[in-house]
Amino acid sequence: MSVSVIEQAKIQAQVLVPLVRALQAELGEARANAIVRKALGDLYRGFGEQFWKTKNETDLGKAVASAFKTYARDDALAYDVIEQTQDTFAFDVRRCAYAEFYKALGAPELGFLLVCTADFATAEGFGSDVRLTRTQTIMQGADHCNFRYRRDGGGSQ
């Protein structure tokens, strides 16, 4: 059986957290974070592109729902679907094991950098017509994350 995404994140954090902290100390937080965002953005955009090609699905709601189940595996997320159509997938995350893990490490800001920012790059990989809007995250202290995926030109909001 493959390793779940939450377990991968925990394993990666053992290397990435000290590496990012060292980069921040050497280059300054803003510069180091920009480099990390760029490097990981390219990686996650590629994941999104590969997922979309493999899924071969025209229904955005079904495709994103399927992708999100991968991130939620092993009880990593508790979420409520708000709307799911061919052109939208909107949901709120109520509990996030990723945020709990990074908070326990004392590094929620790095959790946001290493985990949460990947959501936008992955969405870009789904196609140039797919948009993700998210205005808050549990990782940054909100009581829930509000994900809103939408295909431009779609009939629903």
ZAFIVEX-306154 format. One record per atom (N, C-alpha, C, O, CB): residue in one letter; x, y, z. Coordinates in pm, whole numbers, plus 50000, padded with zeros to 5 digits. Glycine has a CB too. Example, Ala and Ser with C-alpha at 12.3 -4.5 7.8 and 13.67 -1.06 7.14 Angstrom:
// residues 2
a, 51319, 49431, 50780
a, 51230, 49550, 50780
a, 51320, 49670, 50780
a, 51424, 49668, 50846
a, 51131, 49553, 50905
s, 51285, 49775, 50708
s, 51367, 49894, 50714
s, 51290, 50003, 50787
s, 51341, 50114, 50804
s, 51408, 49940, 50572
// end
This chain:
// residues 157
m, 50085, 49881, 50000
m, 50000, 50000, 50000
m, 50088, 50125, 50000
m, 50191, 50128, 50067
m, 49904, 50000, 50123
s, 50049, 50224, 49926
s, 50127, 50346, 49917
s, 50115, 50430, 50044
s, 50020, 50418, 50120
s, 50082, 50427, 49796
v, 50214, 50514, 50064
v, 50217, 50602, 50180
v, 50119, 50716, 50156
v, 50116, 50774, 50047
v, 50361, 50657, 50206
s, 50038, 50748, 50256
s, 49940, 50856, 50242
s, 50011, 50991, 50233
s, 50127, 51004, 50271
s, 49840, 50855, 50360
v, 49940, 51090, 50183
v, 49996, 51225, 50167
v, 50033, 51284, 50303
v, 50136, 51350, 50315
v, 49897, 51317, 50094
i, 49951, 51261, 50405
i, 49984, 51315, 50538
i, 50113, 51253, 50591
i, 50194, 51323, 50651
i, 49868, 51290, 50637
e, 50132, 51124, 50569
e, 50256, 51059, 50613
e, 50376, 51110, 50532
e, 50484, 51130, 50587
e, 50244, 50906, 50599
q, 50355, 51132, 50402
q, 50462, 51190, 50320
q, 50501, 51327, 50373
q, 50620, 51360, 50383
q, 50417, 51200, 50172
a, 50400, 51408, 50407
a, 50427, 51543, 50458
a, 50507, 51538, 50588
a, 50597, 51620, 50609
a, 50295, 51619, 50481
k, 50475, 51444, 50673
k, 50548, 51430, 50800
k, 50693, 51388, 50777
k, 50784, 51438, 50843
k, 50478, 51329, 50892
i, 50713, 51297, 50683
i, 50849, 51253, 50650
i, 50928, 51367, 50588
i, 51042, 51392, 50626
i, 50844, 51131, 50554
q, 50868, 51437, 50492
q, 50935, 51548, 50425
q, 50970, 51660, 50522
q, 51073, 51725, 50506
q, 50847, 51602, 50313
a, 50886, 51682, 50621
a, 50909, 51790, 50717
a, 51039, 51770, 50795
a, 51102, 51867, 50837
a, 50793, 51800, 50814
q, 51080, 51644, 50815
q, 51203, 51617, 50888
q, 51323, 51681, 50819
q, 51420, 51719, 50885
q, 51225, 51467, 50901
v, 51318, 51692, 50687
v, 51427, 51753, 50610
v, 51395, 51898, 50576
v, 51480, 51986, 50588
v, 51452, 51672, 50482
l, 51270, 51922, 50533
l, 51236, 52055, 50482
l, 51233, 52163, 50590
l, 51276, 52276, 50564
l, 51103, 52050, 50415
v, 51184, 52133, 50708
v, 51175, 52236, 50812
v, 51315, 52288, 50849
v, 51335, 52410, 50848
v, 51105, 52180, 50938
p, 51412, 52202, 50880
p, 51545, 52258, 50910
p, 51610, 52325, 50788
p, 51682, 52424, 50803
p, 51636, 52149, 50962
l, 51584, 52273, 50670
l, 51640, 52333, 50549
l, 51584, 52474, 50527
l, 51660, 52568, 50501
l, 51612, 52244, 50427
v, 51453, 52488, 50537
v, 51391, 52620, 50516
v, 51436, 52717, 50624
v, 51463, 52834, 50596
v, 51237, 52609, 50515
r, 51444, 52670, 50747
r, 51491, 52759, 50855
r, 51634, 52806, 50829
r, 51668, 52921, 50854
r, 51482, 52688, 50993
a, 51719, 52716, 50780
a, 51858, 52754, 50749
a, 51861, 52854, 50633
a, 51936, 52951, 50638
a, 51942, 52628, 50712
l, 51779, 52831, 50531
l, 51772, 52926, 50419
l, 51723, 53063, 50467
l, 51776, 53166, 50426
l, 51678, 52872, 50309
q, 51623, 53063, 50555
q, 51571, 53189, 50607
q, 51678, 53264, 50686
q, 51690, 53386, 50675
q, 51449, 53165, 50696
a, 51756, 53191, 50765
a, 51863, 53254, 50844
a, 51971, 53312, 50753
a, 52027, 53418, 50782
a, 51925, 53153, 50942
e, 52000, 53243, 50645
e, 52107, 53285, 50554
e, 52064, 53394, 50457
e, 52138, 53489, 50432
e, 52157, 53165, 50477
l, 51942, 53380, 50402
l, 51895, 53469, 50294
l, 51791, 53571, 50337
l, 51760, 53664, 50263
l, 51839, 53386, 50183
g, 51738, 53555, 50456
g, 51624, 53635, 50498
g, 51496, 53559, 50466
g, 51489, 53482, 50370
g, 51624, 53774, 50430
e, 51395, 53581, 50549
e, 51270, 53505, 50535
e, 51202, 53525, 50401
e, 51160, 53428, 50338
e, 51175, 53543, 50646
a, 51191, 53649, 50355
a, 51118, 53677, 50231
a, 51186, 53609, 50111
a, 51119, 53546, 50030
a, 51109, 53828, 50208
r, 51317, 53623, 50100
r, 51390, 53564, 49986
r, 51385, 53411, 49991
r, 51360, 53346, 49890
r, 51536, 53613, 49986
a, 51411, 53355, 50109
a, 51408, 53209, 50124
a, 51270, 53154, 50091
a, 51258, 53055, 50020
a, 51449, 53169, 50267
n, 51166, 53218, 50143
n, 51029, 53171, 50117
n, 50994, 53179, 49969
n, 50925, 53092, 49916
n, 50928, 53251, 50199
a, 51040, 53284, 49903
a, 51014, 53297, 49759
a, 51079, 53182, 49681
a, 51020, 53128, 49588
a, 51066, 53433, 49707
i, 51201, 53147, 49719
i, 51271, 53036, 49652
i, 51196, 52905, 49676
i, 51177, 52827, 49583
i, 51417, 53024, 49702
v, 51156, 52882, 49798
v, 51083, 52759, 49832
v, 50950, 52753, 49757
v, 50914, 52650, 49701
v, 51059, 52750, 49985
r, 50877, 52865, 49756
r, 50748, 52869, 49683
r, 50767, 52838, 49535
r, 50688, 52764, 49477
r, 50681, 53007, 49699
k, 50871, 52895, 49475
k, 50897, 52871, 49333
k, 50929, 52724, 49307
k, 50871, 52661, 49218
k, 51012, 52959, 49283
a, 51022, 52670, 49384
a, 51064, 52531, 49364
a, 50946, 52435, 49386
a, 50923, 52346, 49304
a, 51179, 52495, 49460
l, 50874, 52453, 49494
l, 50762, 52363, 49523
l, 50645, 52390, 49428
l, 50572, 52298, 49393
l, 50717, 52379, 49668
g, 50628, 52514, 49388
g, 50520, 52547, 49295
g, 50536, 52472, 49164
g, 50440, 52417, 49111
g, 50516, 52698, 49268
d, 50658, 52471, 49111
d, 50684, 52397, 48987
d, 50655, 52249, 49006
d, 50595, 52185, 48919
d, 50830, 52418, 48941
l, 50697, 52194, 49120
l, 50674, 52052, 49149
l, 50525, 52021, 49156
l, 50478, 51927, 49092
l, 50743, 52012, 49281
y, 50450, 52100, 49234
y, 50308, 52072, 49254
y, 50225, 52102, 49129
y, 50125, 52036, 49104
y, 50255, 52153, 49370
r, 50266, 52200, 49051
r, 50199, 52226, 48924
r, 50209, 52101, 48835
r, 50113, 52062, 48770
r, 50261, 52351, 48852
g, 50327, 52041, 48835
g, 50348, 51918, 48759
g, 50261, 51804, 48811
g, 50209, 51725, 48733
g, 50494, 51877, 48765
f, 50246, 51795, 48943
f, 50157, 51694, 49000
f, 50014, 51715, 48952
f, 49945, 51620, 48915
f, 50161, 51698, 49155
g, 49970, 51841, 48951
g, 49834, 51873, 48904
g, 49816, 51836, 48758
g, 49713, 51779, 48720
g, 49805, 52021, 48924
e, 49916, 51868, 48676
e, 49908, 51834, 48533
e, 49901, 51683, 48514
e, 49820, 51634, 48435
e, 50030, 51891, 48457
q, 49985, 51609, 48586
q, 49986, 51464, 48574
q, 49855, 51404, 48621
q, 49801, 51313, 48557
q, 50103, 51405, 48653
f, 49803, 51454, 48732
f, 49676, 51404, 48783
f, 49566, 51424, 48680
f, 49488, 51333, 48652
f, 49639, 51474, 48915
w, 49561, 51545, 48623
w, 49455, 51578, 48527
w, 49461, 51488, 48404
w, 49359, 51441, 48355
w, 49464, 51725, 48486
k, 49584, 51466, 48354
k, 49601, 51379, 48237
k, 49561, 51235, 48269
k, 49493, 51170, 48189
k, 49747, 51383, 48188
t, 49603, 51186, 48384
t, 49573, 51049, 48424
t, 49423, 51031, 48448
t, 49366, 50928, 48412
t, 49652, 51012, 48551
k, 49361, 51130, 48509
k, 49218, 51121, 48543
k, 49133, 51122, 48417
k, 49030, 51054, 48410
k, 49176, 51236, 48635
n, 49176, 51199, 48316
n, 49101, 51208, 48190
n, 48953, 51236, 48215
n, 48866, 51165, 48165
n, 49118, 51078, 48107
e, 48928, 51339, 48293
e, 48792, 51373, 48338
e, 48759, 51515, 48294
e, 48841, 51606, 48312
e, 48779, 51359, 48492
t, 48642, 51537, 48238
t, 48602, 51672, 48199
t, 48521, 51740, 48309
t, 48505, 51862, 48307
t, 48520, 51667, 48069
d, 48471, 51664, 48403
d, 48390, 51717, 48513
d, 48483, 51763, 48625
d, 48541, 51682, 48697
d, 48290, 51609, 48565
l, 48498, 51895, 48639
l, 48589, 51952, 48738
l, 48550, 51907, 48879
l, 48637, 51869, 48957
l, 48589, 52105, 48729
g, 48422, 51912, 48911
g, 48378, 51873, 49045
g, 48418, 51731, 49080
g, 48469, 51707, 49190
g, 48228, 51887, 49055
k, 48397, 51638, 48990
k, 48435, 51498, 49015
k, 48586, 51484, 49027
k, 48634, 51413, 49116
k, 48383, 51407, 48902
a, 48659, 51549, 48940
a, 48805, 51536, 48940
a, 48866, 51592, 49068
a, 48950, 51526, 49131
a, 48865, 51608, 48818
v, 48826, 51711, 49108
v, 48883, 51772, 49227
v, 48839, 51696, 49352
v, 48917, 51681, 49446
v, 48842, 51921, 49238
a, 48715, 51649, 49354
a, 48669, 51568, 49467
a, 48755, 51443, 49481
a, 48793, 51405, 49592
a, 48520, 51528, 49450
s, 48787, 51381, 49370
s, 48872, 51263, 49371
s, 49012, 51296, 49420
s, 49068, 51223, 49502
s, 48879, 51202, 49232
a, 49069, 51405, 49371
a, 49203, 51447, 49414
a, 49204, 51475, 49563
a, 49298, 51438, 49633
a, 49249, 51571, 49336
f, 49100, 51540, 49611
f, 49099, 51580, 49752
f, 49088, 51460, 49844
f, 49138, 51463, 49956
f, 48986, 51675, 49778
k, 49024, 51354, 49798
k, 49016, 51232, 49879
k, 49156, 51176, 49905
k, 49181, 51117, 50010
k, 48929, 51124, 49809
t, 49247, 51196, 49810
t, 49385, 51152, 49828
t, 49450, 51228, 49944
t, 49520, 51168, 50026
t, 49467, 51172, 49698
y, 49428, 51359, 49951
y, 49486, 51440, 50058
y, 49420, 51413, 50193
y, 49480, 51434, 50298
y, 49474, 51588, 50024
a, 49296, 51366, 50189
a, 49220, 51342, 50312
a, 49242, 51201, 50369
a, 49198, 51171, 50480
a, 49073, 51363, 50286
r, 49309, 51116, 50293
r, 49330, 50977, 50335
r, 49393, 50968, 50473
r, 49466, 51059, 50514
r, 49417, 50903, 50233
d, 49366, 50862, 50543
d, 49416, 50838, 50679
d, 49364, 50943, 50777
d, 49435, 50982, 50870
d, 49569, 50837, 50681
d, 49242, 50986, 50756
d, 49176, 51082, 50846
d, 49253, 51213, 50857
d, 49253, 51278, 50962
d, 49159, 51020, 50984
a, 49319, 51251, 50748
a, 49400, 51374, 50749
a, 49315, 51500, 50746
a, 49357, 51604, 50796
a, 49495, 51375, 50630
l, 49194, 51492, 50690
l, 49107, 51609, 50678
l, 48962, 51570, 50707
l, 48917, 51460, 50673
l, 49119, 51671, 50538
a, 48892, 51661, 50769
a, 48746, 51650, 50779
a, 48691, 51771, 50706
a, 48729, 51885, 50736
a, 48696, 51643, 50931
y, 48602, 51748, 50609
y, 48554, 51860, 50529
y, 48409, 51839, 50487
y, 48358, 51728, 50484
y, 48642, 51879, 50405
d, 48346, 51951, 50456
d, 48207, 51953, 50409
d, 48204, 52008, 50268
d, 48260, 52114, 50240
d, 48116, 52038, 50504
v, 48139, 51935, 50178
v, 48122, 51982, 50041
v, 48009, 52084, 50041
v, 47899, 52057, 50090
v, 48091, 51864, 49942
i, 48035, 52201, 49987
i, 47938, 52310, 49978
i, 47865, 52304, 49844
i, 47743, 52320, 49837
i, 48007, 52448, 49996
e, 47941, 52280, 49738
e, 47882, 52274, 49603
e, 47972, 52189, 49515
e, 48095, 52200, 49518
e, 47864, 52417, 49542
q, 47909, 52103, 49435
q, 47984, 52022, 49339
q, 47903, 52015, 49210
q, 47794, 51959, 49207
q, 48014, 51880, 49395
t, 47960, 52072, 49104
t, 47899, 52067, 48971
t, 48007, 52031, 48870
t, 48121, 52004, 48908
t, 47829, 52203, 48934
q, 47972, 52031, 48744
q, 48070, 52003, 48640
q, 48180, 52109, 48637
q, 48292, 52081, 48595
q, 48002, 51993, 48504
d, 48148, 52231, 48680
d, 48244, 52342, 48672
d, 48288, 52397, 48807
d, 48362, 52495, 48812
d, 48185, 52452, 48592
t, 48245, 52336, 48917
t, 48283, 52385, 49049
t, 48303, 52271, 49148
t, 48244, 52164, 49136
t, 48178, 52483, 49103
f, 48387, 52298, 49245
f, 48396, 52213, 49363
f, 48432, 52306, 49477
f, 48542, 52360, 49482
f, 48502, 52096, 49345
a, 48339, 52323, 49569
a, 48357, 52413, 49683
a, 48341, 52332, 49810
a, 48247, 52254, 49824
a, 48255, 52532, 49679
f, 48435, 52351, 49903
f, 48427, 52279, 50028
f, 48500, 52355, 50138
f, 48584, 52440, 50111
f, 48486, 52138, 50013
d, 48464, 52323, 50261
d, 48528, 52381, 50379
d, 48594, 52269, 50457
d, 48531, 52168, 50489
d, 48425, 52458, 50467
v, 48721, 52286, 50489
v, 48793, 52191, 50573
v, 48771, 52234, 50718
v, 48801, 52347, 50755
v, 48946, 52185, 50538
r, 48718, 52144, 50799
r, 48689, 52173, 50940
r, 48802, 52128, 51034
r, 48824, 52189, 51138
r, 48560, 52105, 50981
r, 48873, 52021, 50995
r, 48985, 51972, 51074
r, 49096, 51932, 50979
r, 49072, 51870, 50875
r, 48942, 51852, 51164
c, 49219, 51968, 51016
c, 49334, 51945, 50927
c, 49450, 51887, 51006
c, 49510, 51956, 51089
c, 49376, 52078, 50856
a, 49482, 51761, 50981
a, 49595, 51697, 51049
a, 49729, 51758, 51007
a, 49826, 51754, 51082
a, 49596, 51546, 51020
y, 49734, 51816, 50887
y, 49856, 51884, 50843
y, 49883, 52003, 50935
y, 49995, 52023, 50981
y, 49844, 51931, 50694
a, 49779, 52082, 50961
a, 49793, 52198, 51050
a, 49825, 52153, 51193
a, 49907, 52215, 51260
a, 49664, 52284, 51049
e, 49760, 52048, 51238
e, 49787, 51996, 51373
e, 49933, 51954, 51385
e, 49998, 51982, 51485
e, 49693, 51876, 51406
f, 49985, 51887, 51283
f, 50124, 51841, 51283
f, 50221, 51959, 51288
f, 50312, 51960, 51370
f, 50151, 51755, 51158
y, 50202, 52057, 51200
y, 50295, 52170, 51197
y, 50282, 52258, 51321
y, 50380, 52318, 51365
y, 50271, 52255, 51072
k, 50163, 52265, 51378
k, 50147, 52339, 51504
k, 50224, 52269, 51615
k, 50291, 52334, 51695
k, 49996, 52352, 51542
a, 50215, 52135, 51619
a, 50289, 52058, 51720
a, 50440, 52075, 51703
a, 50514, 52071, 51801
a, 50251, 51909, 51713
l, 50485, 52093, 51579
l, 50627, 52118, 51553
l, 50668, 52260, 51593
l, 50786, 52290, 51604
l, 50659, 52096, 51405
g, 50569, 52346, 51615
g, 50597, 52486, 51645
g, 50630, 52565, 51520
g, 50698, 52667, 51526
g, 50710, 52497, 51742
a, 50580, 52516, 51404
a, 50614, 52580, 51277
a, 50492, 52592, 51185
a, 50500, 52552, 51069
a, 50723, 52500, 51207
p, 50380, 52647, 51233
p, 50263, 52658, 51144
p, 50290, 52745, 51022
p, 50231, 52721, 50917
p, 50145, 52713, 51220
e, 50377, 52845, 51035
e, 50407, 52930, 50919
e, 50480, 52850, 50811
e, 50463, 52876, 50692
e, 50492, 53052, 50961
l, 50560, 52752, 50851
l, 50627, 52666, 50753
l, 50528, 52564, 50696
l, 50540, 52524, 50581
l, 50747, 52594, 50817
g, 50432, 52523, 50776
g, 50326, 52436, 50725
g, 50249, 52506, 50614
g, 50216, 52446, 50512
g, 50231, 52394, 50838
f, 50220, 52634, 50635
f, 50151, 52710, 50531
f, 50237, 52717, 50405
f, 50187, 52697, 50294
f, 50118, 52852, 50582
l, 50365, 52747, 50423
l, 50457, 52758, 50309
l, 50473, 52625, 50236
l, 50470, 52622, 50113
l, 50593, 52808, 50356
l, 50489, 52517, 50309
l, 50522, 52388, 50250
l, 50400, 52306, 50207
l, 50411, 52222, 50118
l, 50602, 52308, 50347
v, 50286, 52331, 50269
v, 50167, 52250, 50239
v, 50058, 52334, 50171
v, 50014, 52302, 50061
v, 50112, 52187, 50368
c, 50016, 52440, 50235
c, 49899, 52515, 50188
c, 49923, 52587, 50055
c, 49833, 52592, 49971
c, 49859, 52616, 50292
t, 50041, 52642, 50035
t, 50064, 52713, 49909
t, 50067, 52618, 49790
t, 50050, 52661, 49676
t, 50195, 52791, 49917
a, 50088, 52490, 49816
a, 50088, 52391, 49708
a, 49951, 52380, 49642
a, 49941, 52342, 49525
a, 50132, 52255, 49761
d, 49846, 52412, 49714
d, 49710, 52400, 49660
d, 49692, 52484, 49534
d, 49629, 52439, 49438
d, 49607, 52441, 49765
f, 49746, 52604, 49534
f, 49729, 52693, 49419
f, 49808, 52644, 49298
f, 49759, 52649, 49185
f, 49772, 52835, 49455
a, 49931, 52598, 49321
a, 50011, 52546, 49211
a, 49948, 52421, 49152
a, 49946, 52403, 49030
a, 50154, 52516, 49259
t, 49898, 52334, 49238
t, 49831, 52213, 49190
t, 49710, 52249, 49105
t, 49688, 52189, 49000
t, 49789, 52123, 49308
a, 49633, 52347, 49149
a, 49516, 52392, 49073
a, 49557, 52446, 48937
a, 49488, 52423, 48838
a, 49438, 52500, 49151
e, 49670, 52518, 48931
e, 49720, 52567, 48802
e, 49748, 52450, 48708
e, 49728, 52460, 48587
e, 49848, 52652, 48822
g, 49795, 52339, 48764
g, 49823, 52221, 48684
g, 49699, 52155, 48627
g, 49707, 52079, 48531
g, 49898, 52123, 48766
f, 49584, 52183, 48687
f, 49458, 52128, 48637
f, 49417, 52191, 48506
f, 49335, 52134, 48433
f, 49347, 52146, 48740
g, 49471, 52307, 48474
g, 49440, 52373, 48348
g, 49431, 52523, 48366
g, 49403, 52572, 48475
g, 49311, 52321, 48290
s, 49456, 52595, 48258
s, 49458, 52741, 48264
s, 49320, 52800, 48292
s, 49309, 52917, 48329
s, 49512, 52798, 48134
d, 49215, 52721, 48275
d, 49080, 52771, 48299
d, 49030, 52739, 48440
d, 48916, 52773, 48474
d, 48986, 52714, 48197
v, 49111, 52674, 48523
v, 49070, 52637, 48659
v, 49126, 52738, 48758
v, 49245, 52770, 48755
v, 49118, 52493, 48694
r, 49040, 52787, 48845
r, 49079, 52885, 48946
r, 49047, 52832, 49085
r, 48941, 52773, 49108
r, 49008, 53020, 48923
l, 49140, 52853, 49176
l, 49117, 52824, 49317
l, 49113, 52956, 49392
l, 49202, 53040, 49377
l, 49226, 52729, 49375
t, 49011, 52972, 49472
t, 49002, 53085, 49564
t, 48998, 53027, 49705
t, 48922, 52936, 49733
t, 48875, 53176, 49534
r, 49082, 53081, 49791
r, 49081, 53041, 49932
r, 49125, 53162, 50011
r, 49234, 53214, 49989
r, 49174, 52916, 49959
t, 49043, 53207, 50104
t, 49074, 53330, 50177
t, 49122, 53305, 50318
t, 49165, 53399, 50386
t, 48954, 53417, 50180
q, 49116, 53180, 50365
q, 49161, 53153, 50502
q, 49199, 53006, 50516
q, 49150, 52920, 50444
q, 49052, 53191, 50605
t, 49288, 52980, 50612
t, 49329, 52843, 50639
t, 49337, 52818, 50790
t, 49362, 52909, 50869
t, 49465, 52813, 50572
i, 49318, 52695, 50826
i, 49337, 52652, 50964
i, 49484, 52673, 51001
i, 49515, 52712, 51114
i, 49295, 52503, 50984
m, 49573, 52646, 50908
m, 49717, 52659, 50932
m, 49753, 52801, 50977
m, 49847, 52820, 51053
m, 49797, 52623, 50804
q, 49676, 52900, 50929
q, 49702, 53040, 50966
q, 49612, 53088, 51080
q, 49606, 53208, 51109
q, 49683, 53130, 50845
g, 49542, 52993, 51145
g, 49465, 53027, 51263
g, 49315, 53040, 51245
g, 49245, 53062, 51343
g, 49515, 53152, 51317
a, 49263, 53026, 51124
a, 49118, 53032, 51102
a, 49053, 52904, 51155
a, 49121, 52804, 51179
a, 49085, 53052, 50951
d, 48922, 52908, 51173
d, 48853, 52788, 51222
d, 48824, 52687, 51110
d, 48788, 52573, 51138
d, 48723, 52827, 51288
h, 48842, 52730, 50984
h, 48828, 52638, 50871
h, 48899, 52695, 50749
h, 48930, 52814, 50743
h, 48678, 52611, 50839
c, 48924, 52608, 50652
c, 48978, 52651, 50522
c, 48863, 52652, 50424
c, 48781, 52561, 50423
c, 49095, 52555, 50473
n, 48856, 52754, 50340
n, 48746, 52765, 50244
n, 48799, 52753, 50101
n, 48844, 52851, 50042
n, 48670, 52899, 50263
f, 48791, 52633, 50047
f, 48838, 52605, 49911
f, 48724, 52625, 49813
f, 48614, 52572, 49833
f, 48895, 52462, 49900
r, 48750, 52701, 49705
r, 48651, 52720, 49600
r, 48720, 52704, 49465
r, 48789, 52794, 49417
r, 48582, 52861, 49611
y, 48701, 52588, 49404
y, 48755, 52563, 49269
y, 48646, 52596, 49169
y, 48529, 52563, 49188
y, 48803, 52414, 49253
r, 48686, 52661, 49062
r, 48589, 52701, 48958
r, 48657, 52699, 48823
r, 48771, 52743, 48809
r, 48530, 52842, 48987
r, 48587, 52648, 48725
r, 48637, 52655, 48588
r, 48583, 52782, 48525
r, 48463, 52805, 48525
r, 48596, 52528, 48504
d, 48673, 52867, 48470
d, 48631, 52988, 48403
d, 48536, 52954, 48290
d, 48556, 52857, 48217
d, 48753, 53066, 48351
g, 48435, 53035, 48276
g, 48337, 53010, 48170
g, 48234, 52908, 48209
g, 48144, 52878, 48131
g, 48406, 52966, 48046
g, 48246, 52853, 48332
g, 48149, 52755, 48378
g, 48018, 52821, 48414
g, 48014, 52941, 48441
g, 48203, 52678, 48498
g, 47913, 52745, 48413
g, 47780, 52799, 48439
g, 47753, 52829, 48584
g, 47666, 52911, 48614
g, 47678, 52704, 48390
s, 47826, 52765, 48677
s, 47799, 52783, 48820
s, 47910, 52863, 48883
s, 48021, 52870, 48830
s, 47784, 52648, 48891
q, 47879, 52924, 48995
q, 47980, 52997, 49073
q, 48017, 52916, 49192
q, 48101, 52958, 49271
q, 47930, 53135, 49116
// end
